[in-house]
Amino acid sequence: MIKAILFDIDGTLIDFMTMKHKSCEAAIDAMIAAGLNMKREDALKKLYELYDKYGIEYQQIFQKFLEIDKKIDYKILVHGVIAYRKIREFYLMPYPGVIPTLIQLKKKYTLAVITDAPRLQAWLRMVSMKLEDFFDLVITAADVRKQKTSTAPYRAALNALKIKPEEALMIGDRVERDIKTAKSLGIKTCLARYGDIKKTEKGLSGADFEIEDIRDLLKLGL
């Protein structure tokens, strides 16, 4: 019997990659308008390569992007940062159906978040979307000093909620982190196919359930 549902944030509760791409495009356009001497496609390619190198949550990405001979044009930098933040706020919203689904699930289950996002960013996203009160527990990588490639975040959640692995369901969009690791502990798993950027072939994720819309959680008969 399922007692708790564990959620990833990015790609599960919010369309993180769309937000990221739109924000980056706006930043590059603003920096070019402010004097950046690069073609748009070349600038975007360089920016994404830096994200690949330093991580998608790296907070000094535009400084790295603009750094030439250890110098940064701060006029161009600030134009990029302001444009990025404006567009980020516009796209920072839950997937359709998230809030009504959480309202229904909250009546029957304990809800928790397990995310690899930095602690501050995770809370900023949840509070901005008014989701924080749905969750009894939030575990970030910083809280256990391990990401979801380790079982540590999942063990911490089970211990805090005082439940057995088979009494929990983990829902996320990444097979390696949200499905395989959780499943190795005996936790039931659900792939959020709508957020899976790798487009895992249907039925091959190894998850106990696969859903195309977060509202489908209400149809699983847990």
C-alpha positions as CSV (number, residue, x, y, z in Angstrom):
1,M,0.0,0.0,0.0
2,I,1.4,3.4,-1.1
3,K,1.6,5.9,1.8
4,A,3.9,8.6,0.3
5,I,4.5,10.0,-3.2
6,L,8.0,11.4,-3.9
7,F,8.3,14.0,-6.6
8,D,11.2,15.3,-8.7
9,I,10.8,19.1,-9.5
10,D,12.4,19.9,-12.9
11,G,10.7,18.0,-15.8
12,T,8.0,16.6,-13.4
13,L,6.3,19.6,-11.7
14,I,7.7,22.3,-14.1
15,D,8.9,22.3,-17.7
16,F,12.4,23.2,-16.7
17,M,14.1,22.8,-20.1
18,T,11.7,25.0,-21.9
19,M,12.2,27.7,-19.3
20,K,16.0,27.3,-19.6
21,H,16.1,27.5,-23.4
22,K,13.8,30.5,-23.6
23,S,15.7,32.3,-20.9
24,C,19.1,31.6,-22.5
25,E,17.8,32.8,-25.9
26,A,16.5,36.0,-24.4
27,A,19.9,36.5,-22.6
28,I,21.9,36.0,-25.8
29,D,19.6,38.4,-27.8
30,A,20.0,41.0,-25.1
31,M,23.8,40.7,-25.0
32,I,24.0,40.9,-28.7
33,A,21.9,44.1,-28.7
34,A,24.2,45.5,-26.0
35,G,27.3,44.9,-28.1
36,L,28.3,41.3,-28.0
37,N,30.1,40.5,-31.2
38,M,28.9,37.0,-31.9
39,K,26.3,35.4,-34.2
40,R,23.2,34.2,-32.2
41,E,23.7,30.5,-33.1
42,D,27.4,30.5,-32.2
43,A,26.7,32.3,-28.9
44,L,24.0,29.8,-28.0
45,K,26.2,26.9,-28.9
46,K,29.0,28.2,-26.7
47,L,26.6,28.9,-23.8
48,Y,25.2,25.3,-23.9
49,E,28.7,23.9,-24.1
50,L,29.5,25.7,-20.9
51,Y,26.4,24.4,-19.2
52,D,27.5,20.9,-20.3
53,K,30.8,21.5,-18.7
54,Y,29.8,23.3,-15.5
55,G,26.3,22.0,-14.9
56,I,22.8,23.2,-15.8
57,E,22.5,25.1,-12.4
58,Y,25.9,26.9,-12.6
59,Q,25.2,30.4,-11.3
60,Q,28.3,32.1,-12.9
61,I,27.6,30.9,-16.4
62,F,27.4,34.3,-18.1
63,Q,30.6,35.4,-16.5
64,K,32.3,32.3,-17.9
65,F,30.6,33.0,-21.2
66,L,31.9,36.6,-21.5
67,E,35.3,36.1,-19.9
68,I,38.1,37.1,-22.3
69,D,41.6,37.4,-21.0
70,K,40.2,37.4,-17.5
71,K,38.1,40.5,-18.3
72,I,34.3,40.8,-18.5
73,D,32.2,43.5,-20.1
74,Y,29.8,44.1,-17.3
75,K,27.4,46.2,-19.4
76,I,26.8,43.2,-21.7
77,L,26.7,40.9,-18.7
78,V,24.0,42.8,-16.9
79,H,21.8,43.1,-20.0
80,G,22.0,39.3,-20.4
81,V,21.3,38.6,-16.7
82,I,18.2,40.9,-16.6
83,A,16.8,39.4,-19.8
84,Y,17.4,35.9,-18.5
85,R,15.6,36.6,-15.2
86,K,12.6,38.3,-16.8
87,I,12.0,35.4,-19.2
88,R,12.7,32.8,-16.5
89,E,10.0,34.3,-14.3
90,F,7.5,34.2,-17.2
91,Y,8.1,30.5,-17.8
92,L,8.4,29.5,-14.2
93,M,5.0,27.8,-13.8
94,P,3.8,24.3,-13.1
95,Y,2.8,22.0,-15.9
96,P,-1.0,22.1,-16.5
97,G,-2.8,20.0,-14.0
98,V,-0.1,20.0,-11.3
99,I,-2.0,21.9,-8.7
100,P,-5.3,20.2,-9.0
101,T,-3.5,16.8,-9.0
102,L,-1.5,17.7,-5.9
103,I,-4.7,18.8,-4.1
104,Q,-6.3,15.4,-4.8
105,L,-3.2,13.4,-3.9
106,K,-2.7,15.4,-0.7
107,K,-6.0,14.1,0.7
108,K,-4.8,10.5,0.7
109,Y,-0.9,10.5,0.6
110,T,2.0,12.2,2.2
111,L,3.8,14.2,-0.5
112,A,7.6,14.9,-0.6
113,V,10.2,16.3,-3.0
114,I,13.5,14.8,-3.8
115,T,15.6,16.9,-6.2
116,D,19.1,17.4,-7.4
117,A,18.5,21.1,-7.7
118,P,20.5,23.3,-5.3
119,R,18.7,24.0,-2.1
120,L,17.9,27.7,-2.8
121,Q,16.9,27.2,-6.4
122,A,14.6,24.3,-5.4
123,W,12.8,26.4,-2.8
124,L,12.6,29.5,-5.0
125,R,10.9,27.4,-7.7
126,M,8.4,25.8,-5.3
127,V,7.6,29.1,-3.5
128,S,7.3,31.0,-6.8
129,M,4.8,28.4,-8.0
130,K,3.0,28.3,-4.6
131,L,3.7,24.6,-4.3
132,E,5.6,24.5,-1.0
133,D,2.6,23.8,1.2
134,F,1.7,20.6,-0.6
135,F,4.9,18.9,0.6
136,D,5.7,17.6,4.1
137,L,9.4,17.0,3.2
138,V,11.9,18.5,0.7
139,I,15.3,16.8,0.2
140,T,17.9,18.5,-2.0
141,A,21.3,17.2,-2.9
142,A,22.8,19.7,-0.4
143,D,20.8,18.1,2.4
144,V,22.4,14.7,2.0
145,R,25.5,15.7,0.1
146,K,24.6,13.2,-2.6
147,Q,22.6,13.4,-5.9
148,K,20.0,10.9,-7.0
149,T,22.6,8.7,-8.7
150,S,23.1,7.6,-5.0
151,T,20.4,6.0,-2.9
152,A,21.2,8.5,-0.1
153,P,18.4,11.0,-0.9
154,Y,15.8,8.2,-1.1
155,R,17.0,6.6,2.1
156,A,16.8,10.0,3.8
157,A,13.2,10.4,2.6
158,L,12.2,6.9,3.8
159,N,13.7,7.5,7.2
160,A,12.2,10.9,7.6
161,L,8.7,9.7,6.6
162,K,9.1,6.5,8.6
163,I,7.9,4.3,5.7
164,K,9.2,1.2,4.0
165,P,10.4,1.4,0.3
166,E,7.4,-0.5,-1.0
167,E,5.1,2.1,0.7
168,A,6.6,4.9,-1.5
169,L,6.1,5.9,-5.2
170,M,8.8,8.1,-6.9
171,I,7.8,10.1,-9.9
172,G,10.4,11.8,-12.1
173,D,11.5,12.4,-15.7
174,R,15.0,10.9,-15.6
175,V,15.4,7.1,-15.9
176,E,18.9,6.9,-14.4
177,R,18.2,9.1,-11.3
178,D,14.5,8.9,-10.7
179,I,13.7,5.4,-11.8
180,K,16.7,3.1,-11.5
181,T,18.1,4.4,-8.2
182,A,14.7,4.5,-6.5
183,K,13.8,1.0,-7.9
184,S,17.1,-0.4,-6.6
185,L,15.7,0.2,-3.0
186,G,12.4,-1.4,-3.7
187,I,10.5,2.0,-4.2
188,K,7.7,1.9,-6.7
189,T,8.5,4.2,-9.7
190,C,6.6,6.3,-12.3
191,L,8.3,7.9,-15.3
192,A,6.9,11.3,-16.2
193,R,7.2,10.8,-20.0
194,Y,6.0,14.3,-20.7
195,G,9.3,15.7,-19.2
196,D,11.7,13.0,-20.4
197,I,14.0,14.8,-22.8
198,K,15.7,11.6,-23.8
199,K,12.4,10.3,-25.1
200,T,12.8,6.8,-23.6
201,E,10.9,4.3,-25.7
202,K,7.6,3.5,-24.1
203,G,7.7,0.5,-21.8
204,L,11.5,0.4,-21.7
205,S,12.2,2.7,-18.7
206,G,12.0,0.0,-16.1
207,A,9.4,2.0,-14.2
208,D,6.4,0.4,-12.6
209,F,4.2,3.1,-14.3
210,E,4.6,5.6,-17.2
211,I,2.4,8.6,-17.6
212,E,1.9,11.2,-20.3
213,D,0.4,13.8,-18.1
214,I,0.7,14.4,-14.4
215,R,-3.1,14.1,-14.0
216,D,-2.7,10.5,-15.0
217,L,-1.3,9.9,-11.5
218,L,-4.9,10.0,-10.3
219,K,-5.8,7.0,-12.6
220,L,-3.1,4.6,-11.4
221,G,-5.2,3.1,-8.6
222,L,-2.5,3.3,-6.0
